[in-house]
């Protein structure tokens, strides 16, 4: 590196003479995913399986997700949880229904095949790819 120009091929988080490369920036493809569920959610496994498949189809093979149980109305209100399962991508619910109130209940998604307990595989792939491509979430 000469004259302060970054090294080609430097990895995010790698430290150079002026600090970490791309400090404070979101890397394309770096998507944070969380699945919110009520205890004993009947669609938890369906949502997780579709999410795993969609991540693969979107080319995000190394991206994982966490699952968090929402156990009371206060937690539902605090997180904006409108039913189980809710999938958050970079903190946003891409399938949010306008005006839906926080609730500890099951959630139905509008899919091309009709109402379902989880978003469709292609619906998930599209929102994941969009989040990864923009590098800024949704």
N, C-alpha and C positions, 0 to 999 in steps of 0.2 A: 504494500500500500504506500503510495507516495502522494504528497500534497493533500492528505485528508480524504481522498476518494475511497469509498468502500471497496473491499475486496470482492471480486466476482465469486459467487458461490458461497458467500458467507451465510451461515445459518442464523435464523432468528434466535435471539438470546445469546448468540456468540458475542463476546466482548471485544471491542476494538479500542483504539486509543481515545475515542470520544464517547465510550459507553457501549451498551448493547446495541447491536444492529436492529433496526426496526422497533426500537423501544416504544412501547405504548401503542403499537399498531396491531391490528388483527390480521393474522395470516389467512389468505384464501384457503378454504378447506378446513379451517379450524373452527368447528361448530360445537357448541355446548348443548347437550340434549338432556332433558330430564323428563321422566314420565311420572306424573302425579296420579295416585290411586287412592281409593278408600280401602279400608281393611277388607280382605276377602273379595276383591273386585273380580267378577266373573269374566271380564274382558282383559284383564291384566296380561295374561299370557298371549292372547291374540295380538294385542297392541305391540308387545315386545317382539314377537316373531315377525310381524309385518315391518316393524322398524328395523330389525336386523337385515331382513331381505332388501328393504328400500335403501339402506346404507350401502349394501353391496352393489345394487343396481346403479346407485348414484356415484359409485367410484370412491366411496368413503369407507373403505374396508377396515381401516385402523381406528375409526371413530367409534367410541363407545357411548353408553348412556347410563344414567343413574335412575333409580326408582325411589320415590319418596312417598310414604304413606301420609295421607291427610286424615287426621283422626277426629277433628272437631270443627265446628262452624267458624270459630275464631281463626283457625289456620286456613280454612277455605277462603274466608274473607281477605286475610292478609296476602294470600298468594293469587287471588283472582281465580280460584279453582271453581269451575262451573260444571263439574261432573267427572266421573271416573270411567276411563282413563283420560287424562289431559296430557298432551305432549307439548312441552315447551322447547323451542329451538332458540337458543341465545336469549332465553328469558321471555320469549313471546309465544303466544298461542296462535299459530297460523290458521287454525280452524275455529277461532272464536266466533260465536254468534253475537251480533250486536244486541246489547240490552240484556244478555243472559246474566242472571244474578248468581253470586257465589252459592254453592249448594253441595251438600254431601249426598250425592245421588249418582246413579248410573248416567252415562252420557251416550247419546246416539249421534252418529256422524252421517252426513249425506254423502253417499258414494255413488258412482255410476251404476252399481248393482242394487241400489236402494239403501234404506237405513241399515246401519251396522254398528257394532260395538267398538269399532276402531276405524280410523281412516283407511281408505283403499291403498294398496301397494303403490300404484302409480301416483296417487295424490301425495303420499309421503315422499316418494322419490323426487317429485317436482319441487316441493318446498325445501327439501334437504339440499338439492342441487342449487337452487336459487340462493339459499343462505351461504353455501360454500363458495359459489361463484362471485358473490358480491363482497365476501370477506367482511361484511359488516352485520351479518345476521339478517333478520327480516325487517 
